[in-house]
Every structure is written in structure tokens, then in C-alpha cells.
Amino acid sequence: MIGINQTSDQVTDSTIVQDDNTGWLNTKWRPMMGWMYMAVCVCDFIIFPVFWSLIQVYGKGKVDDQWNPLTLQGAGFFHLAMGAVLGITSFGRSQEKMTAMTTPTVVQK
């Protein structure tokens, strides 16, 4: 990368930025997807139905309607998509780990 006031002749080693893919988002996005999917499922199948029933009991005095899970609307496409994302990324991560184990690493001093 060349700074604004530098020409290509003035570039030094300190101005070159190397991307080593160790950023927080780059290393944590797979677990975050899993935690997000688990939180959505817990809310949609456990917490929201309980609150729905409590609101109906204390609001009207009777439970007429059953909770309709939001993620199952649209033929459960959300669960299909999340299953595909988590499945493919876990397979990809396994391949990355296997490649890292079989590839010799060079230690630089």
C-alpha cells in the first residue's frame, strides 16, 4: 500500500500491510452463527410460546390461539438455510484443519 504523499520509490517495508486473516470476525464468525441459530431456536420454540400463553392467560383469561413459530413460516426455509450454512462451514473448517495438519510450517526468526 502506498500512502497519499508517497511515490512508489519512497515505499518502505513499514508501509506494506500483510493480511494474516486473524481478525476477530474472521476467526469467530462460525461459532457466532451456531450461537445465533441456537438462540433463535430457543426463543422461537421455548421462550416465545411460554410468553404467548402467559400474555393470553393474563390478558383475556383464556388461551384461544396457539403460538405459531416464526421460523417455521415459509416452509421452514430459515432452518434449511441455517442447516446448509452451518453444515458447509463445519465441513470447510474440518478441511482447513486437516490441511493445516498435513502442511509443514516454516518457522521464521
C-alpha positions as CSV (number, residue, x, y, z in Angstrom):
1,M,0.0,0.0,0.0
2,I,1.3,3.4,-0.9
3,G,0.5,6.4,1.3
4,I,-1.1,9.6,-0.1
5,N,2.1,11.6,-0.2
6,Q,4.4,8.7,-1.2
7,T,5.6,7.7,-4.6
8,S,6.5,4.2,-5.5
9,D,10.2,5.0,-4.9
10,Q,9.6,6.0,-1.3
11,V,7.8,2.8,-0.2
12,T,9.5,1.1,2.7
13,D,8.8,-2.2,4.4
14,S,6.9,-0.5,7.2
15,T,4.2,0.7,4.8
16,I,3.3,-2.8,3.5
17,V,0.4,-4.3,5.4
18,Q,0.1,-8.1,5.4
19,D,-3.2,-9.7,6.0
20,D,-2.8,-12.8,8.1
21,N,-6.6,-13.5,8.4
22,T,-6.5,-13.4,12.2
23,G,-9.1,-10.7,12.7
24,W,-11.8,-11.2,15.3
25,L,-14.6,-11.5,12.9
26,N,-12.7,-13.8,10.6
27,T,-11.9,-16.3,13.3
28,K,-15.2,-16.1,15.3
29,W,-18.0,-16.0,12.6
30,R,-18.6,-19.7,12.5
31,P,-19.2,-20.1,16.3
32,M,-21.3,-16.9,16.2
33,M,-23.5,-18.4,13.5
34,G,-24.0,-21.5,15.7
35,W,-24.8,-19.5,18.8
36,M,-27.2,-17.3,16.8
37,Y,-29.1,-20.3,15.4
38,M,-29.3,-21.8,18.9
39,A,-30.6,-18.6,20.4
40,V,-33.2,-18.2,17.6
41,C,-34.4,-21.8,18.1
42,V,-34.6,-21.4,21.9
43,C,-36.6,-18.2,21.6
44,D,-38.9,-19.4,18.9
45,F,-39.7,-22.8,20.4
46,I,-39.4,-22.3,24.2
47,I,-39.4,-18.7,25.4
48,F,-41.9,-17.1,23.0
49,P,-44.5,-19.8,23.3
50,V,-44.4,-19.5,27.1
51,F,-44.7,-15.7,27.0
52,W,-47.5,-16.0,24.4
53,S,-49.5,-18.3,26.7
54,L,-48.9,-16.1,29.7
55,I,-50.0,-13.0,27.8
56,Q,-53.2,-14.7,26.7
57,V,-54.0,-16.1,30.1
58,Y,-53.5,-12.7,31.9
59,G,-54.8,-10.6,29.0
60,K,-58.1,-12.4,28.0
61,G,-58.5,-15.1,30.6
62,K,-58.3,-18.0,28.1
63,V,-55.9,-19.4,25.6
64,D,-57.5,-19.4,22.2
65,D,-54.6,-19.3,19.8
66,Q,-51.5,-21.5,19.8
67,W,-48.1,-20.0,19.2
68,N,-47.0,-20.2,15.6
69,P,-43.2,-20.4,15.4
70,L,-41.9,-17.6,13.2
71,T,-39.0,-19.7,11.8
72,L,-41.4,-22.4,10.5
73,Q,-43.3,-20.0,8.4
74,G,-42.3,-20.2,4.7
75,A,-41.9,-24.0,4.9
76,G,-39.1,-23.7,7.4
77,F,-36.7,-22.2,4.9
78,F,-34.8,-20.5,7.7
79,H,-33.9,-23.9,9.2
80,L,-32.9,-25.3,5.8
81,A,-30.7,-22.3,5.1
82,M,-29.1,-22.3,8.5
83,G,-28.5,-26.1,8.3
84,A,-26.8,-25.6,5.0
85,V,-24.6,-22.7,6.2
86,L,-23.6,-24.5,9.4
87,G,-23.0,-27.8,7.6
88,I,-21.0,-26.4,4.8
89,T,-18.9,-24.2,7.1
90,S,-18.2,-27.0,9.5
91,F,-17.1,-29.2,6.6
92,G,-14.9,-26.4,5.3
93,R,-13.4,-25.8,8.7
94,S,-12.6,-29.5,9.0
95,Q,-10.8,-29.4,5.7
96,E,-8.8,-26.4,6.8
97,K,-7.7,-28.1,9.9
98,M,-6.7,-31.3,8.0
99,T,-4.8,-29.2,5.5
100,A,-3.0,-27.3,8.3
101,M,-2.0,-30.6,10.0
102,T,-0.6,-32.1,6.8
103,T,1.2,-29.0,5.6
104,P,4.6,-28.4,7.1
105,T,5.0,-25.0,8.6
106,V,8.2,-22.9,8.3
107,V,9.2,-21.0,11.4
108,Q,10.8,-17.6,10.6
109,K,13.1,-15.9,13.0
